[in-house]
Every structure is written in C-alpha cells, then in structure tokens.
Amino acid sequence: MPSTSFAFDTNLPPEGPHAVLWDMDGTLIDTEPYWIAAEGELVAAHGGTWSEEQAHALVGSALPDAARVLQAAGVQLGVREIIEKLGARVAAGIRERMPWRPGALELLTGLHAAGVPQALVTMSERSVVDELLPLLPAGIFQATVTGEEVSRGKPHPEPYLRGLRLLSELAGAPLNPARCIGLEDSAPGIAAASAAGLHAVLIPNATDPGAGPWRRVDSLSGVDLRVMAAWLAQVNA
C-alpha cells in the first residue's frame, strides 16, 4: 500500500536512482533461517522429512508455490493454512530478534535521508511485514507489496511492476524502471526484478543464483547513494 506522507524530491541528482525497491527476506533482513526452520518443523509434525536442499530450493518463492511443495512432502493441510502457520512462526522469530543483513539498515536509512523513494516488495504476507515496519522510521517505505497482494509471485515481474506503479502514482509521473534499483538475494527474486526492467542487484545469501543479466555484489556494506549512482552511470555510459 502506498504512503501519502512522503514528498518526492524533484531535486535528486539525475544520475542517481529514481527509486530503490527492496526484497525483504534474505536481503533486508536475514529471515531465511526462520522460514527454513518453520518448513522443517511443519513437515516433521506430519511425519515427513525435509532436507536442506529442499529448503534452499524454496528460497524466494511465492508462498502458495512453497505450500504446494510442502503438501507434496507430506503436510496434510490446505495451502492457506500452511501459509498462515509458516508466517506465524517467522513473525515470532522476528519479534524475538530482528536479523538485519550487513549494511542494509544503513543503506535504507541513508536513502531515506537523501529523499530517494523506496518500496518493499516481498513474497511474505502483510502479517510478517507488520512486524518489521514499526522498527523503522515512519514513512521510510513509500509503498509496500506483499505476497497476497499479487496474483503471480516472484519470479514473475508482477510484484515489482506493482511496486513501480505505486511509486509512480505518488510521483505523479511514470518512473523509468531502468533508473530504479531492485535489491534481491534469491533466484526467483532477481529474475523478477530483472524482468520488471529494474537495474537488478543480487546480494547472495542462503542461495547463490550465479551470473545473469544483473549486477552482483557481495554485501550492501559500504553501498550508498554515490555507489548506486556509479552503477547506473556504468550502464548508461
């Protein structure tokens, strides 16, 4: 949902990003271990086994897709019930400890202070996102897109296209996706950001999608507005 409390800064340098769109799990906060633990506990409760390989194959996937994989692994619950149980387990983990990824919070708050519009684009549902937002400065995200708000999840570009549309509506003009940066850690996520036309940046975490039509950095530590402007300048030189 968009926030109306943010005034778009029309004086941002033209060489810098016009907006930054963030994945949440594994990119902004390191919740993938929470998801993996929740999956394993749920499968075990239904008498099945869950391997690390199976867990990593689901990283970044849309939750309905993940739920169907868990059903195939023996979880005898409906898709909606599986999603709710996983989300509740992850939300509990966040309440216990917020695991920020290196450099992510510093970059998020630095971009906010510089007036760069930002959106959160996640396959987690609103109940999980609501655990994160109160811990951040009010209005730090001008738009948020959650898994239940799109018909096609990552790797489809719909989540990022929705985020761009919400930001464009607030800006009063269409944003050029190529001048916007999408930050991701997973194969489905980086594919979605790239397919949406964003300057997609991969920060590998639990899994490593490898090379592709995207930029790759080891960490967000040390990344700031100046670094992002340099990324875009390299592409548009």
Number of C-alpha atoms within 10 A of each C-alpha: 16 18 17 10 12 17 13 16 13 11 7 13 11 10 15 20 25 23 23 24 27 24 25 25 27 23 25 23 18 19 22 23 15 19 21 21 15 19 25 19 17 22 19 15 13 14 12 15 14 18 11 9 8 16 20 15 15 23 23 27 21 22 25 19 14 20 23 17 17 24 17 12 17 18 21 16 15 12 18 11 12 22 19 15 14 22 22 15 17 24 22 13 18 19 11 9 10 15 15 17 21 16 15 19 16 17 18 19 15 15 19 18 10 11 19 24 25 26 25 25 28 28 25 23 17 17 14 20 21 11 16 16 13 9 9 12 10 12 16 22 25 24 23 23 25 21 20 16 16 15 9 14 25 25 21 19 21 18 28 32 20 19 24 26 17 21 27 15 13 20 16 9 10 13 17 14 22 18 21 22 25 29 26 31 25 30 22 20 32 30 21 24 32 25 18 21 18 26 25 28 20 28 23 20 19 16 17 13 17 11 9 13 12 16 15 17 11 9 16 19 14 11 15 15 16 11 12 17 17 14 18 18 13 8 10 10 5
